Amino acid sequence: MAEIKFGTDGWRGVIADDFTFDNVRRVAGAIAAYVLTHEDPRRGLIVGYDTRFASQHAARVAAQVIAGAGIPVKLTSDYTPTPAISYAVKNLGAAGGVVVTSSHNPWNWNGVKFKGKFGGSATPAIMKIIEDQVRAGAMPNGRNGVIEEVDLKPAYIDAISKFADLALISQAKFRFVVDSMHGSGRGVLTKIFSDHGIAHVPIRQELNPLFPGINPEPIEPHLAKLQETVVKENCHAGLATDGDADRIGAVAEDGTFVDSHKIFSILLEWLLTRKNWPGEVVRAFNTTRMLDRIAAHHGRRLNECSIGFKHIVDLMMEREILIGGEESGGIGYSRYLPERDGLLNCLLLANVMAEERKPLGQLVADLQRKYGAHYYGRSDLHIAEDVKQDAIERARAERTTRLGKYKVIKKEGLDGVKFFLDAPTNGNGAEPWILFRASGTEPLLRLYAEAASPELTREILASGERFVNRSG
């Protein structure tokens, strides 16, 4: 039988190759075994799905397996954002949640995420138990549990609407483009904006499981249509969510892409300056170090963790975390839910603009002036496994002391291998670094880099690619 391996956030595979109904049954059986052993199965599980090909049918298959183990199931009646399912798990007191989705992956992928009873990504300890149950072939049987179809969207919309100041956003008279990227966030933000008189232009709200011309990941080049529409419609910002709506992407008023690092930084600065909510800050190993400067300026402790929101959740379960986020656009708040939520963050980003009375591009410029210029980049290298492993081993090796023309000042290995480089900072700009990391869910090696200028960031990434391919 094919190996089912869980990455940073659940299991994913190519439809009809790895992602099959039989494999969905195996994962659902393992989840049922976990719940029967470690949770109160009477609390039931919530099962939902995104807009991908076969998601609805796979969710029904998973629900049948779980119900067959004697666990009651609430099955969503429509495509539902992942954070809405997480909210329902916590709000309804369920034993956990199952989401059929592969988030931002290409159209021909699908997968399964599991959410803990606390309403967030299952912790590494939980995922290990479920992985072990998959390997053991767990498929428990019991008296059939009830499968009840439910609509989770109204309660979720009400919850995130209360977390943001929608009246203030409406009064600010900003105009937004809302891009759901054909994902399960479709119709949610547009309904909230319509109900509160917030001017907006909706795009890519229609259902299309082929995600024509894009991967549903809110980064360049997939946001080209959003960038064009913001400029064409004279809007103050563009707001995007990924395939299952737990990640955010954004575009400034001039059509410039605003990456998740700047969004995270804007939200953190706003929370500490305007809200002064208590708690520490958590960022993943591959995120901007501008966050370190903001946290230090305000006297807040900053924690760095491995890549994957489940590691942020681990810390959220231990102590009060003001905000935690990752490179891919997943940002969450302990006082709301230990879960990333792209739709909530769209509302909060609009909230910051309204309170500061500035369009998005101005907020980014203000941060760059105050905390130094930080520019981020990423390269995804689809390469053979032996080339990938060779690159990681050479990066770790003591003999590797240079990258291109720059000396490696120090290395860190929390998750992958990170080089800090003796490259220009242009005064108070970003401390230059590059991270080599093998993806946990896809056949690729990712390079992440940050520096004090876009040109230097691109140069460092290019040097990284030559290092991987032994071409320089």
N, C-alpha and C positions, 0 to 999 in steps of 0.2 A: 504494500500500500504506500501511496505517496506520503512523504513526510509533510506534516503541517507544522509550520514554524511561526511563532508569534514575534512580530517586530516591535517597534516603539509604541504602537497603538493597535494591537490586535493582529489578526491574520488576513493576508491578502494574496490573491492569485489571479492568473489570467483566466478569463471566462472560458469554460468548456475544456480547458487544459488542466489547470489546478483547481479553479473555482467551479466545482460541480455540486449538484444537489447531494450526492453521496458524501462529499467532503463537508458540506454544510451540516449534514446529519451527524457526522463525527464530531464536529466542533460543538454542536448543540448538545449532543450526548455528554460531552466532557463538562460543559457548563452546568448541565442538569446534575451531574455527579458532584460537582463542586458545591452547588447550592444545597443538595440533600445532606452533604457531610458537614459543611461549614456555616451555613446560614439557616434561617427558619423558612422552609419551603412553603409554609402556609401563606407567607407574605407575597408569594408569586413573583413572576418576572414580567417585565415590560419588553415587548419585541417591536422594533420599528425598522424602517427601511428608507433608502434614498431614491433618487430618480434614475438609477442605472438600469441597464438591461438585466432582467431576471431578478431584480432586488425584491419586488413584491412577492414573487413566487417563492424565492429562497426564504423570505421571512415567514411565510406560511409553513414551509417545510420545517424550519427551526421551531416554530411554535408548536407544531404537531409532535415533534420529538420531545420537547420539554413537557408538554401536557401529558404525553404518554408515560412520563416518569412520575406522574402524579402531582405536578406543579402547576397551579393555575397561571394562565397567561392573559395579559392585556395586550392585544395586537393592534397596532395603529391602523386606522381606516384609510389613511392617505400617506403620501410621501411626507416625511416629518424631519425637521432639522435634528441632528444628533443632540445638540444642547437642550432641545425641548424634551427629548427622551430622558436625558440625565436629570432635568428638573423634575419630571414626573416621578422618576425613581425615588428621589428624596421627598418630594411633596406627598406622594401617595404611600410612602413607607414600604416600597417593594424591596425584594431581596437582591435585586440587580436589574440590569437592562442589557438587551442584546440589540445591536444595530447592524443591519446588513448594509454595508457601504465600503468603498475603498477611498473615501475622502477626495483627495486631489489627483489620484492616479489617472492615467489615460483611460479612454472610454472602454477599452477591452479588459479592464480589471474590475474585480469586485472583492468583497471580503466581509469579515465579521469583527465588530468591536464588542467588548464587554465592559459594562459600567458597574462599579461597585454600589452597594446599598447607600453609600454616602452621596451619590449623585455625581460621580466623577470617574475619570479613567481608572480602571482597575490597577491596583498597585503591582509592582514587580512580584511581590510574594503571591498575590492572587493569581497572576498570569502564569507563574511557574506551576502552581497546583493544577490549573486547567490544562496546561501543556502536558503535564505528566498523565492526566486523565485521558488526553487524546492518544498518547502513546500506548496507554493500557487498553485502549479500545472500549472505554466506558460507554455503555448504552443502557442506563437503568430503566426498568419498567415498573409501573405501579398502576393504581387505579387512575384512569384518565382524568386529568385536570380539565377545567373549563377554559375554553378560549373565547374571550370577550373582545369584540372590536371597540376601540375607543378613539376619540378625537382629542389629541393632546395639545393642539395649537392654541385654543382660546386661553387656557390657564397660563401657558407659557408666555403668550403675548402680553397678558396682563402683568405678569411678573417682571419682565424686562422693561415694560413701559413705566412701571413704578420706580425702577432703579435709575432712570434718567429723567431730567427735567424737560419734558416735552413742550411745556408751555413756553419755557425760555427759548427753546430751539425755534418754535413757531414765531415768537416775537422778533427774533433776530433777522428774519426774512432772507435767510440764505436759501440757495437752490442747489439741490443735489441730483446727481445721477446715481441710480440704484441698480447694480448689476448682480444678479443671482447666478450667473454663469451656467444656467440651465440646471442648477442644483436644487436641493431640497429646501433652501431658504426662500424659494420662489413664492412671491405673494405676501411674505411676512412683513418685511420692512415697508413695502409699498402700502400695505393696509394701515400700519401704524402712522406713517406719514400722512396718508389720506385722511384718516380719522382725526388728526390733530392739525390739519391745515398747513402742513409743511410742504413747500413746493419741491417737486421732484420729477425726474424723467426716468421711467423704468426701461431697462434693456435686459435681454436674455432671460426673461421670466418664463418663457414657454418651455414645455417638457420636450426634451430631445436627448435621448440616452447616448447619441453619438457625439455629443458635445462638439458640434461641427467647427473644425479649424483650431480647436484649443484643447488643452487639458484644463479641467476645472480647478486650476490652482491660481490664486489671485496675485500673480507676479507677472513681470514681463517675460515673453511677448504676449501672453494670453489676455492681457488687459488692454490691448491696442484699441479695441472698439470702445471701451470705457474712456480711454484717453481722448479719442477723437470726439466722442459725444460730449464730454465735459467742455471742450473748447467750442464746439459747434453750437451748443445750447447755452453758452455763457454762464456756466454753473460755478459754484464756489468750491466744490469738491465732488469727487466720485467715490462711492462706497461699494465694495465688492465682498462677497462671501464665496467660499469654495464649495465643492460638490456636496458636502453634508453640513455646511454652514457653521462649522466650529472655528473657522479661520477668517481673518479679515485682510483685505488689501485696500489700498486707497490711491487716489489720483488728485493732485493739486489743481488749482484753478487754471493754470497754464498748460495742463495736460501732462505735467511731470509725474512720473510714478513715485509714490511715497511708500518705501518698503516698511515691513513690519517692525523693524528696529526703530525707525522714527516714530511710528505709531505708538509703540510701547513707551518710548521716551516722552512723547507728548502727554500720554495718559499718566505716566508716573509723575512728571513735573506738575501737572494739574492737580493730581490727588494730594501731593505734598504741599503745594502752594495754596490751593483753594479749599480743599476738604480737610486736610490734616488728619486723615483717618490713621489709626494706629496700625502697627504691623511691620514686618520685615519685607524685603524684596527678594524675589528669586528669579534668576535667569538661567537659561540653558547654556552649555559650554560654547555653543556656536553663535551666540548673540553679541550685539554691540557692547563695547565697553564704555560707551557714553552713559549707560545705565549706572555703572560704578561711580562715575563722576557726579551724577544727579543724586544718588543715594548718599554719597559722602557729603555733598554740599548741605543736605538736609539732616545729616546725622542719623541716617537709617542704616541698619545692617543689611548688607547684600550677600546672598547665598548663591553660589554657582553649582549647578547640578548636571548630571548626564543628560543626553538628548532624549526627548520623549516626555510628553506631558505627565505621564505616570510618575516620574521622579519628582516633579513639582507637586503633584498630589500627595506624595509621601510626606513632603515637608508641610503641606497644608493640613495634613491630619495630625501632625506633631505639635504645631504651634501657629500663632496668628501670623498669616501672610497677607500683607496689604495687596500685593499684586505679584503674579508670577507669569512668565511668558517664555516663548521659544521662537526660534528663527523663522518658522514656517507661518507665523501669524496667529498662533494660538495663545491667547491671553486670558487669565482668569483671576478671580477675587475671592478670598476666603469668606468675606462677609455676605457674598451672594451664593456661591456654589464652588466646590473644588473642581472646576471644569472650565475649559476654554469655550468661548462663545462668540462667534464672529458677528452675529446680529446684535447682541448686547454691546459689543465694542463699537459697532457702527453708530449706535445711538449715543454712546459716551463720547466718541470723537466729535460728533455733531454738537454735543453738549459743550465740549471744550471750546469749539469755534464760537458758539453762541455766547458763552460766558466771557471769553476774551475779546469777542467782537472782531475776530480776524479770520480771513480765509485760511485754508489749510497750509498753503505754501508759506504764508507769513509765520505761522507757528513753527514750521520746520526751520526757517531762516533764523528766527529768534533763538532756537535751541543751539544751532550751529555757532552763533555769535557768543552765546553765554558759556557753552561747555566745550568749545573747540570743534573744528571741522571733522566729521566722521563720515566716511563713505564706505559702503559695504558692497560686496559682490560675491557671486557663487557660480561655480562651473560644475555641471553634471557630466561625468565621463563614463560613457557606456563602453566598458572594456572587459577583456577576458579575466576570469577569476585569478589566473596565475599572475597576470600583470598587476591586478589590484593588490594581491597579497605581497608581491615583490615590492611595490611602492610603499606600502605601509611598513614593511620590515626595514627598508632602507631609511625611511623617515625616522624610525625609532633608533636606528643604529648610531652609536657614539661618533662614528667617523663622518657622519653627515653634519657639517658645520656651516655650510653655506647654501643659499638658495639663489640661483642666478648670481647677480653681483652683490648680494647682501649677505652679511654675516648673520648666522643664527645666534641670537643673544642667549636665549633659553628655550626649553621645550616643556610642554605640559601634556599629559596623557590621560586626562580624566575620561575622555571618550573620543578615540581617534588620536591623532598626533598633531599638536599645535606648535608652530614655530613663531617666536617673537623675533622680529628682524631689526637689524641696525639700519633702518631706512629713515628718510626725512619725515619730521612731524610738522614742518611748516609752522614752527612756534608752539602753539598749544593744541595742535591737531591730534588725531588718533594715534596711539601707539601701534605701529604696523604689525600685523600677524596674519598667518595663514593656517588653516586647519585641514588635514587630510582625514577623511572618514568614509568608511564603507557603509552604504545604505543597509538598513536592517530589513527592508521590504522589497528592494528592487536590485537588479543586477548592474550596479554602478558604483563608482567612487565619486564622492562629492568633495569639492574644494570650496572652502569658505575663506574670505579674506576681508580685512578692514584696514584702511589707511587714511591719511589726511587729505587725499585728493582722489577724484575718480580715475585719473590717469595712473597714479601709483597703484591703486587697487587693481586695475586691469593688468598692469605690468607684473604685479606679484602673482596674480592668477595664471598669467601666461607662463611665468617661470615655474609655477607649480605643475602645469600641464606638461611642460618639457621634462621636468623631474620625473613625473609618473611614466612618461613614454621613453625615458632615457635618451632624449634627443637634445639635451643641453645641460 
